[in-house]
Amino acid sequence: MLRYIFFFLILPFYLYSQTVLKFESEGMNLKLENVLSGNEVIWGMTFISSSKLIFTLKSGKIILLDINTKKIKQVLASPNIFYGGQGGLLDVQASPTFKKDRLLYFTYVKKIDDKAVTVLAQANLEVYELKNWKDLLVSKSSSKTSRHFGSRITFDENGHIYFSIGDRGVRKNAQDLSNHAGTIVRLNLDGTIPSDNPFINQKNKLPEIYSYGHRNPQGLFYDKFSKNLWSIEHGPRGGDEINLIKKGLNYGWPVISHGKEYWGPISVGEGTHKEGMVQAKKVYTPSIAPSSLIIYNHNTFSKWKGNLFSGALKLRHLNRIVVNKSNEVIKEERLLEKLEQRIRNVIQSPTGDLYISTDNGNIFKIVPDT
């Protein structure tokens, strides 16, 4: 049974409005301000208005922050979330029509018998209460491992929702279309299957799958201006990838990879290229351990428009990627290295500021330094 509890601040969060550091990028003077500090991993964030931010804690809590009044309220929804290893409450995104339907979408990890799976769910936010929680897809991605769940959510302008699922620590699953592990899934907003999905009505192929051959995509973003779907995923030891996602294509894991085995200097797979498998737009070696992905599209930082931003966990920075009109990577910049925190999520606010969350339990924002 789903439980609802809503009240004022019960968690040890502290609100700030102070500059943490100043830096430059593309000739712009910028500063990083501390918005909130706590002690839990802040996994997902989404704005539901210009001043209200919903964020998820990996442990299973859902928090509403008013960035103007500095008030924090908790909405506790616990649909039997499995919290352990890399599992827990993961991403949250407001519906494209949130003002009308008040829908929030979540990905989280559920335990089924002695195995765990990634789940896509939705619920209505009414004031400070979640109602009508519904699992839209309990993925066929079970394994006994507690790693590689994904998972990020994004939407296109045609009524589709996409979310990512890791290979669940079982490499061969990413090439097996009879399960959801190692895939990017596309559904209609109500959880039904689009009639033009690439593997619909094909034997031994799940109809929800949009692309496959992924290791652990923890960043996913649909750019409504270019109509491109981008992902960023963890490689093994080396070989993190940025991919431009196209319908029905195979992105190679674990057959092709630029990474090495953890146990020794041995390349993973058959090589780095194979016919019928897509090459990444960028490979990170050594790994940065990427988490989350956006394409910036506001005039607040005009020189960043069209750039990709991702958090880095292992190498602890904000990663900025510039692509040309052919979607080829032409520049990389590593920001906020002096912060020395694992950046878990990055989003764009309605006013064009960048908000980032860290595994230390902090939320920061990047604003112009005027």
N, C-alpha and C positions, 0 to 999 in steps of 0.2 A: 504494500500500500504506500502511495506517495504521501509524504508528510509536508505540511507547510507551516513555517514559523517566520514571523516577520516582526522586527523590533529595531530599536536604535542600536547603535554600536555595541557589540559584545566582543569584538575581536581586538587584539592589541595593535590597532592601526594608529598612526600618527600623521596628521596632515601638515603640509608645509607649503610655502610659496617662497622658496629661496633658491638662488642660483648656485648650482653645484660646480659648474665649470663653463668656460667660454672657449669657443673654437671658431674656425673659419672653414668654408667650403665654397668653391667656385666664386671667390671674392665676396661672399656674404658673411657678415658678422652674426654669429649665432650664440645662443646660450642654452644650457640645459638646466631646467628647474625641477626640483623635487616636489612632486604633488602629494605623494602618500608613501608611507613606509610601514611595513609589517614584518611578518616572519614566516610566510608561506609562499609557495610557488604560485605566481599569478599567471595562469595559462592563456586565457582568452579575454579579449576586451571588445566591446562594441558600443558606439554611441547610439542612444535612442532618441536624443534631442541634442540641441546645441550645447546644453549644460549637463546632461545626465549620461553617465557612463556605467554600463553593466560590465562586471568582470567576474571571471570564474577562478576559484582556487582549486588546484589539482586535488586537494583533499575532499572536495565535494560541495563546497559552499559557493553560493551565488550572491554577489554584493552589488548594491546600487550606490553610486557615488554622485553627489551633486557638486560639480566642480566650482560652482559659484558660491553656494552657501556652506560648502565643506561638510555637509551632513552625509553620514554613511548609514545605510540600512542593509540588513541581511535578509535575503529570502533563501531559506533552507529547503532544498528539494532533494530528496535522497532516494532515487529509484534504484536501490540496491547497487550503488556504484562500487566497482572494485577498485580499491586504492592500494596500489602496491607496484613496485618496480617502476615501469614507465606508464602504468595505468592509473586512471582516475577520471575526474571531470576535466574535459579537454576544452574544445573551442566553444564559443558562443557568437552568434551573429543575429542581428535584428533583421526581420523580414524586409524585403524591398518595399513592402507596403505596410510597414509597421504602424504608421499613424492611423491606418484604417483597421488592421486586424490585430494589432498588439502582439504579434507572434514573435517568439524567440526560438531560434534553432540551436541545438546543442549536439556535440559529439561527446560520448563518454564510454567507459569500459564497463561491461557487465560480465559477471561470472555465471557461466552455465555449467552445472555439475562441477567438474574440476578444471574447466578450461575457461578462457576469457575471450571476449569478442568486442569489436568496436561497434557502437550503436549510434544511429542518427535519430534524434528526437525533437519534438516541438512542444511548446506550451504557451499559453496566453498570459501576459503580464497584466494584471489588474491592480492598479495602485502599487502595493508592495507584496502582492500575492501571485504565485504561479497557479494557473488552473488549466485543466484539460491536458495534462501531460500525456504525450502519445509517442511511443516508439515507432518511427516511420520505417526504419530498416534495421533489424538485428542482423548484422552481416554474417555471412558464412565465412568466418575468418578465424575459427577457434584453433588455439594451440595451448599447450601447457606452459609456454614461455610467458614472461611478463614484460615483453618488449615489442617495439615496432608496431604500435597501434595507429600511427599517424597522430593527429588528424586535424585538418583545417577545413573550413567551409567557405564557399563563395557562391555568388549568384550571377547569372547572365540577365539580359534584358528581355528574354523570351519565356520567362516563367520556369526556369530550371534552377535546381540547386545541385552543386557539385561538392563532394567531400572525399578526402583521401584516407586510405587505409594502408598501413605498412605490411610487410610480408610476414609479420608475426613471428619473426625469428626462424621461419622455415623457408629457406631460399627457393626451393622448387615451386612453392605456391604461387610465386609471382608470374610464372609462365603457365599456370594451370587455370583456365578460364571457368572451371567448374566451382571455383571458390572466389571470394572477394579479396583475399589477401594480396597485397602488392598492386592494388588498383586505384584508379580514380573513378568514382561512381557518379552517375548523373541520374537525377530523378526530377519529376515535376514537384512543385512546391507542396503538394498534398501527399507526396510519397508514392504516387503512382509512377509507372515506367513510361517514359516518352516513346512514342511509336517509331521514332527514327533513331533510337539508340543502335549502335553498330552491331550488337550481337543478339538482337531480339529474334526470337523464333529459330535460334540455331541450337542444334543438339549439343548437350554437354557444355554450353556456354551461358553464363548467367546474364540475363538481359539488362541488369542494372549497370554493367561495366561500360565505362567510356574509354579508358585506356588502361594498359597493364605493363608489367615488367618494371615495376617501381620497388625500391627497397624500403624506404620509410619517408614518405613525403610529409613534412611538417610545415610546409608553406604552400598555399594555393591561392591564386588571385585571378579573377576575370576582369580584364580591362575593357570597360564599355566604350572607350574611345577608339581603341585599335581593334576591338573584337577578338582579342587574343586571350587565351587561357594559359597562365604560367604556373609552374610548380618549382619548388626547390626541395631536394631530398638529401638525406644522410647517405653517404657512401660508407664503406667499411673503413679501413685505415687508409685514408686518402679517397678521392673519387666522389666527394659531394657534387651534386649536379643541379644546374638550372635547366629546366626543360620547357619548351614551347609545346603545349599539349594539343594534339589533334585527335579527332574521333577515330577510335578503333586501332590506334597504332601501338606498337610494341616498343617499349623503351629499354629493353635489353637485360635487365637484372634477372638472374645472376649470370647469364650467359656471357654478357660483355660488361666490363667495368674497368675503371682506371684505378681501382683501389687494390690494396694488398690484404692478405690474411692477417688477422690479429696475432696469430701464433708464429708468424715468420715472414720473411721477405719474398713471399710467393704471390703472384698475381691471381686475383679472383677471376674465375671463368675461363673462357677460351681466348680472350684477347680484348681489345678495346673497340673493335669494329666487327660487324657481321651484317651481311645482306638481309634486309627486311627488318632491321632494328635501328631505331632512331638515335642519332648522336645528340648529346647534350649541347646546349648553347654555351655553357660554361662549366668547367670542371675545376674544383678546388683541391689542390694537392700541395701541402697537407690539408687535411680536413679542417674546416672552421666550425663544423657541427651546426648547421643552419636550422633556425626555427622561425616560422612565419614568413610572409612575403606580401608586399603591396607594390602597386605602381602609383607613384605620387602624381596628383593631377590638379593642384591648386596654385593660385598666383601668389600665395604668401611667400613661398620659396620658388620664384619663377624659374630659376636656373636649374631646379630639380625636376621640372615637369617632364613626365614620361620616364623618369628613372625608377629602377627597381630597388627596394629596400628590404633587407632581411636582418633578423637578429642572428648573432653568432654566440653559441654556448661555449664551446671549447676555447676558441680564440678571443672571446669576450670583447666584441665590438659591434657596431652597427655597420652593416655592409651595404655600400651603394654601388649599383651597376648601371652604366650608361649603354644603351643600345641604339643602333642607327635605324634608318627606315626599313632596312632589310632584316631587322630583329637580330643583328649580329652584335655581340658584345665588343665595345670599343674602349671601355675604361672601367676601372674598379677603384673605389676609395673606401678606406677603413676609418670610420669615425668613432669617437667616444672610447678609444682604447684606454684612456686614462681613468675611465670610470671603473674598469676592472670588475665588471659584473656580467654574469651570464644573461644575455638579452633573450628573453623568451618570446616576446610578441612586440610587433610594431603596427600601429594603425594611424590613419589620418583623421583628424578631428574635422567637424563641419566647418571650422574657421581656418583650416589649412595647417594647423600645428601638427607636429608628429608626437604621438604618445608611445612610450615604450614601457614594457614591464620586464622585471628581472626575477630570477630565481631567488634573489634575496628577499623578495616581498615588496619591492619598490615599484612605484609608477613615476616616471619622469615625463616631462614634455620639452620638446625643442621649439624655441620661439626666436624671432628676430631679436638681436641685441641692438637696440636703437639708442 
